[in-house]
Amino acid sequence: MTLYTANLADLATGATASLFEGAPRAGNGISMFIVRTPPGRTVELHVHPYSETFVLLEGQARWTAGNETVELEANNLLVVPPNTPHGFRNIGDVPLLLVSVHENGTVDQTWLGDEPN
């Protein structure tokens, strides 16, 4: 068995997110974004052909998923089904700390160009 470790700074995709894709890095079928979204900022609507599970560790956010809107606070979890347009907005006054788990070894994401509610 070989363990995989990484520093999130080494996985950074920009100023607010780090991405771990399991297939190329650790040979598994899970990918994760670790996101720090500033107050008022959004992640635009997008879809995946697999489920995505969000774990909100800090902050408060509003998710749009399909025709539903839900507000979550720290220590809440949300599962979005495959092929469901979804995105979120930080509605609090502190940065979000969020982990999104993709049920795929690589991220397959199609941006829709619309902001969530």
PEBEL-V41777 format. One record per residue. N is the residue number from 0. OMEGA is omega as a letter, one per 20 degrees, with the letter a starting at -180 (* if undefined). Layout:
<<N/OMEGA> <N/OMEGA>>
This chain:
<<0/r> <1/r> <2/r> <3/r> <4/r> <5/r> <6/a> <7/r> <8/r> <9/a> <10/a> <11/r> <12/a> <13/a> <14/a> <15/a> <16/r> <17/a> <18/r> <19/r> <20/a> <21/a> <22/a> <23/a> <24/a> <25/r> <26/r> <27/a> <28/a> <29/r> <30/a> <31/r> <32/r> <33/a> <34/r> <35/a> <36/a> <37/r> <38/r> <39/a> <40/a> <41/r> <42/a> <43/r> <44/r> <45/r> <46/r> <47/r> <48/a> <49/r> <50/r> <51/a> <52/r> <53/r> <54/a> <55/a> <56/r> <57/r> <58/a> <59/a> <60/r> <61/r> <62/r> <63/r> <64/a> <65/r> <66/a> <67/r> <68/a> <69/r> <70/a> <71/r> <72/r> <73/r> <74/r> <75/a> <76/r> <77/r> <78/r> <79/a> <80/r> <81/r> <82/r> <83/r> <84/a> <85/r> <86/a> <87/r> <88/r> <89/a> <90/r> <91/r> <92/r> <93/r> <94/r> <95/r> <96/a> <97/r> <98/r> <99/a> <100/r> <101/a> <102/a> <103/a> <104/r> <105/a> <106/r> <107/a> <108/r> <109/r> <110/a> <111/r> <112/r> <113/r> <114/r> <115/r> <116/*>>
